């Protein structure tokens, strides 16, 4: 599960909540370790003592405003010139932490990637974002860590073209089916199939589409939204590599129950294995 889904204030609290949720493996938010809010060594010791595996890491970016789709379009990820120097420095620090923790993958939201015109041209913003992604890919790659771009803020086609233009061996995809629904960016199953060669991890999350164009859809517990889970998991089985399935829940006040529901759904689909 995603550690941030549980909103813990310390590694010890995280360990207790993970135990309650019954899924003893996490994708760990690394920004609290980078900022010093959580002691890195103590976090590692606490999770290890609790028998919790850390499968991958996650990093955020500074300056994001999720008030509306328009504000996050302008401020999300690495689009902002104002925050880019600090975001780059933070990413390099997180890459070092991830290396010390022995992680092979860190994921994040790059922000809305502009669509390629298809005529050989490239907007200045798109060129800037691709250049920044190459720097981040190098920063993590130099430490033996892959960098996964979270899906949803652009269509699978736009992301696929960007990945081809980047041609960076260290940059791939963290696929989130619910984000495709939440942002209105296409069918999750078709999108997963299109991005399959680049998928390194999958988030398990569900959503229903918006009824008001220009606004987000609504995240809901797994099995109650628009994602066709049997068909989705069949597409996952056809991926060219084995990947981790990481349950994420970012809405509601029954998150432990909802995580258990998602894990039960995965077990029924024959897709859940112990991290050990």
C-alpha positions as CSV (number, residue, x, y, z in Angstrom):
1,X,0.0,0.0,0.0
2,X,1.0,3.7,-0.3
3,X,2.3,4.9,3.0
4,X,0.7,8.4,2.5
5,X,-2.8,6.8,2.1
6,X,-2.7,6.3,5.9
7,X,-1.6,9.8,6.7
8,X,0.9,8.8,9.4
9,X,2.8,11.3,11.5
10,X,5.7,9.0,12.3
11,X,7.3,5.8,11.2
12,X,6.0,4.1,14.4
13,X,2.4,5.2,13.6
14,X,2.8,4.0,10.0
15,X,3.9,0.6,11.2
16,X,0.8,0.3,13.4
17,X,-1.5,1.4,10.7
18,X,0.1,-1.0,8.1
19,X,-0.4,-3.8,10.6
20,X,-4.1,-2.8,11.0
21,X,-4.5,-2.7,7.2
22,X,-3.0,-6.2,6.8
23,X,-0.8,-5.5,3.8
24,X,2.8,-5.7,5.1
25,X,4.5,-3.8,2.3
26,X,4.6,-0.2,1.3
27,X,5.5,2.4,-1.3
28,X,7.1,4.9,1.1
29,X,6.8,8.6,0.8
30,X,10.4,9.8,1.0
31,X,9.9,13.6,1.5
32,X,9.6,13.3,5.3
33,X,13.0,11.6,5.3
34,X,14.5,14.2,3.0
35,X,13.1,17.1,5.1
36,X,14.2,15.5,8.4
37,X,10.6,15.3,9.7
38,X,11.3,11.5,10.0
39,X,14.7,10.2,11.0
40,X,15.9,8.0,8.1
41,X,17.7,5.4,10.1
42,X,15.0,5.1,12.7
43,X,12.3,4.8,9.9
44,X,14.3,1.9,8.4
45,X,14.7,0.2,11.8
46,X,11.1,0.6,12.7
47,X,9.7,-0.8,9.5
48,X,12.2,-3.6,9.5
49,X,11.3,-4.6,13.1
50,X,7.6,-4.5,12.1
51,X,8.3,-6.8,9.1
52,X,7.2,-4.2,6.6
53,X,8.9,-4.3,3.2
54,X,9.5,-1.1,1.3
55,X,8.9,-1.8,-2.4
56,X,9.5,1.6,-3.8
57,X,9.6,5.3,-3.0
58,X,7.5,8.4,-3.8
59,X,8.5,12.0,-4.0
60,X,6.4,15.2,-4.3
61,X,7.2,18.5,-5.8
62,X,7.0,22.0,-4.4
63,X,4.3,24.5,-5.3
64,X,1.5,22.2,-6.4
65,X,-2.0,23.6,-6.1
66,X,-4.8,21.0,-6.5
67,X,-7.6,23.6,-6.0
68,X,-8.9,23.0,-9.6
69,X,-7.8,21.2,-12.7
70,X,-6.6,24.4,-14.1
71,X,-4.4,25.3,-11.1
72,X,-2.8,21.9,-11.0
73,X,-2.2,22.1,-14.7
74,X,-0.2,25.2,-14.2
75,X,1.6,24.3,-10.9
76,X,1.9,20.5,-10.9
77,X,5.2,18.6,-11.1
78,X,8.2,20.2,-12.8
79,X,6.3,22.7,-14.9
80,X,7.1,25.7,-12.6
81,X,10.2,27.7,-13.4
82,X,10.0,29.3,-9.9
83,X,10.3,26.0,-8.1
84,X,12.4,24.0,-10.5
85,X,15.8,24.6,-8.8
86,X,14.5,23.4,-5.4
87,X,12.6,20.5,-6.9
88,X,15.8,19.3,-8.7
89,X,17.8,19.6,-5.5
90,X,15.2,17.7,-3.6
91,X,15.0,15.0,-6.2
92,X,18.8,14.5,-6.0
93,X,18.6,14.2,-2.2
94,X,15.7,11.7,-2.5
95,X,17.7,9.7,-5.0
96,X,20.5,9.4,-2.4
97,X,18.1,8.3,0.3
98,X,16.5,5.8,-2.0
99,X,19.9,4.4,-2.9
100,X,20.8,4.0,0.8
101,X,17.5,2.2,1.3
102,X,18.2,-0.2,-1.5
103,X,15.2,0.9,-3.5
104,X,15.0,0.2,-7.2
105,X,12.1,2.6,-8.1
106,X,10.9,6.1,-7.1
107,X,7.7,7.5,-8.6
108,X,6.3,11.0,-8.9
109,X,3.9,13.3,-10.9
110,X,5.8,15.1,-13.6
111,X,2.9,17.4,-14.2
112,X,0.8,17.9,-17.4
113,X,3.0,17.1,-20.3
114,X,2.1,19.2,-23.4
115,X,1.1,17.1,-26.4
116,X,3.5,16.9,-29.3
117,X,2.2,18.7,-32.4
118,X,3.2,15.7,-34.5
119,X,4.7,17.9,-37.2
120,X,8.2,17.8,-35.9
121,X,7.7,20.9,-33.8
122,X,8.1,21.2,-30.1
123,X,6.7,23.9,-27.8
124,X,9.2,25.7,-25.5
125,X,7.3,24.3,-22.5
126,X,7.4,20.8,-23.7
127,X,11.1,21.0,-24.6
128,X,11.8,22.4,-21.1
129,X,9.8,19.6,-19.3
130,X,11.5,16.9,-21.4
131,X,14.9,18.4,-20.6
132,X,14.1,18.5,-16.9
133,X,12.9,14.9,-17.0
134,X,16.2,13.8,-18.5
135,X,18.1,15.5,-15.7
136,X,15.9,13.7,-13.1
137,X,16.3,10.4,-15.0
138,X,20.1,10.9,-14.9
139,X,20.0,11.8,-11.2
140,X,18.2,8.6,-10.3
141,X,19.9,6.4,-12.9
142,X,23.3,7.4,-11.6
143,X,22.3,5.7,-8.3
144,X,20.8,2.7,-10.0
145,X,17.2,3.7,-9.4
146,X,14.4,3.8,-12.0
147,X,12.1,6.8,-12.1
148,X,8.3,6.2,-12.7
149,X,6.0,8.9,-14.1
150,X,2.5,8.7,-12.5
151,X,-0.2,8.5,-15.2
152,X,-3.4,10.5,-15.4
153,X,-2.5,14.1,-16.1
154,X,-2.3,13.4,-19.8
155,X,-3.6,10.8,-22.2
156,X,-1.7,7.5,-22.7
157,X,-0.9,8.6,-26.2
158,X,0.7,11.9,-25.1
159,X,2.7,10.1,-22.4
160,X,3.8,7.4,-24.9
161,X,5.1,10.0,-27.4
162,X,7.0,11.8,-24.6
163,X,8.6,8.6,-23.4
164,X,9.7,7.8,-27.0
165,X,11.1,11.3,-27.4
166,X,12.9,11.1,-24.1
167,X,14.3,7.7,-25.0
168,X,15.7,7.5,-21.5
169,X,16.3,3.9,-20.3
170,X,15.7,4.9,-16.7
171,X,12.3,6.6,-17.1
172,X,9.1,4.5,-17.1
173,X,5.5,4.6,-15.8
174,X,3.7,4.1,-12.6
175,X,0.2,3.3,-14.0
176,X,-2.8,4.5,-12.0
177,X,-6.1,3.5,-13.6
178,X,-8.2,5.7,-11.3
179,X,-6.2,8.8,-12.4
180,X,-7.2,8.2,-16.0
181,X,-10.8,8.3,-14.9
182,X,-10.3,11.2,-12.4
183,X,-8.7,13.5,-15.1
184,X,-10.8,12.2,-17.9
185,X,-7.8,11.0,-19.9
186,X,-9.1,7.8,-21.4
187,X,-10.0,4.2,-20.8
188,X,-7.7,2.7,-18.1
189,X,-7.5,-0.7,-19.8
190,X,-6.7,0.5,-23.2
191,X,-4.2,3.0,-21.8
192,X,-2.4,0.3,-19.8
193,X,-2.1,-1.8,-23.0
194,X,-0.7,1.1,-24.9
195,X,1.9,1.9,-22.2
196,X,2.6,-1.7,-21.3
197,X,6.3,-1.8,-22.4
198,X,7.0,1.1,-20.1
199,X,5.0,0.1,-16.9
200,X,7.1,-0.6,-13.8
201,X,4.5,-0.4,-11.1
202,X,0.7,-0.2,-10.8
203,X,-1.4,1.7,-8.3
204,X,-4.7,0.0,-7.3
205,X,-7.2,2.7,-7.0
206,X,-10.8,3.3,-8.4
207,X,-12.9,6.3,-9.4
208,X,-16.0,7.4,-11.2
209,X,-15.9,10.0,-13.9
210,X,-17.0,13.6,-13.5
211,X,-20.5,14.7,-14.6
212,X,-19.2,18.3,-14.9
213,X,-16.7,18.8,-17.7
214,X,-13.5,20.5,-16.5
215,X,-13.7,19.1,-13.0
216,X,-12.3,16.0,-11.4
217,X,-14.1,12.7,-11.1
218,X,-14.5,11.1,-7.7
219,X,-12.2,8.6,-6.1
220,X,-14.1,5.6,-4.6
221,X,-13.2,2.3,-3.0
222,X,-11.9,-0.4,-5.3
223,X,-14.8,-2.3,-6.9
224,X,-17.3,0.6,-6.7
225,X,-16.0,2.7,-9.6
226,X,-15.5,2.7,-13.3
227,X,-12.5,0.4,-13.5
228,X,-13.3,-3.1,-14.8
229,X,-11.0,-4.9,-12.4
230,X,-11.2,-8.4,-13.9
231,X,-10.3,-7.0,-17.3
232,X,-7.7,-4.7,-15.9
233,X,-6.0,-7.5,-14.1
234,X,-6.0,-9.5,-17.2
235,X,-4.1,-6.7,-18.9
236,X,-1.7,-6.6,-16.0
237,X,-1.0,-10.3,-16.5
238,X,0.0,-9.6,-20.1
239,X,2.6,-6.9,-19.1
240,X,6.1,-7.9,-20.3
241,X,7.5,-8.0,-16.7
242,X,6.3,-8.8,-13.2
243,X,5.4,-5.6,-11.3
244,X,4.2,-4.6,-7.9
245,X,0.6,-3.7,-7.3
246,X,0.4,-1.0,-4.7
247,X,-3.0,0.0,-3.2
248,X,-3.6,3.7,-2.9
249,X,-6.5,5.5,-1.2
250,X,-6.5,9.2,-1.0
251,X,-10.1,10.0,-0.1
252,X,-12.6,9.2,2.6
253,X,-12.3,8.5,6.3
254,X,-12.3,4.7,6.2
255,X,-9.0,4.2,4.5
256,X,-7.9,1.1,6.4
257,X,-11.2,-0.6,5.6
258,X,-10.9,0.5,2.0
259,X,-7.4,-0.8,1.7
260,X,-8.5,-4.2,3.1
261,X,-11.3,-4.2,0.6
262,X,-8.9,-3.6,-2.3
263,X,-6.6,-6.3,-1.0
264,X,-9.5,-8.8,-0.8
265,X,-10.5,-7.9,-4.4
266,X,-6.9,-8.6,-5.6
267,X,-6.9,-11.9,-3.8
268,X,-10.2,-12.9,-5.4
269,X,-8.6,-12.1,-8.8
270,X,-5.6,-14.2,-8.0
271,X,-3.2,-11.2,-8.2
272,X,-2.0,-10.7,-4.7
273,X,1.2,-12.2,-3.4
274,X,3.1,-11.6,-0.1
275,X,6.0,-9.2,-0.4
276,X,8.1,-11.8,1.5
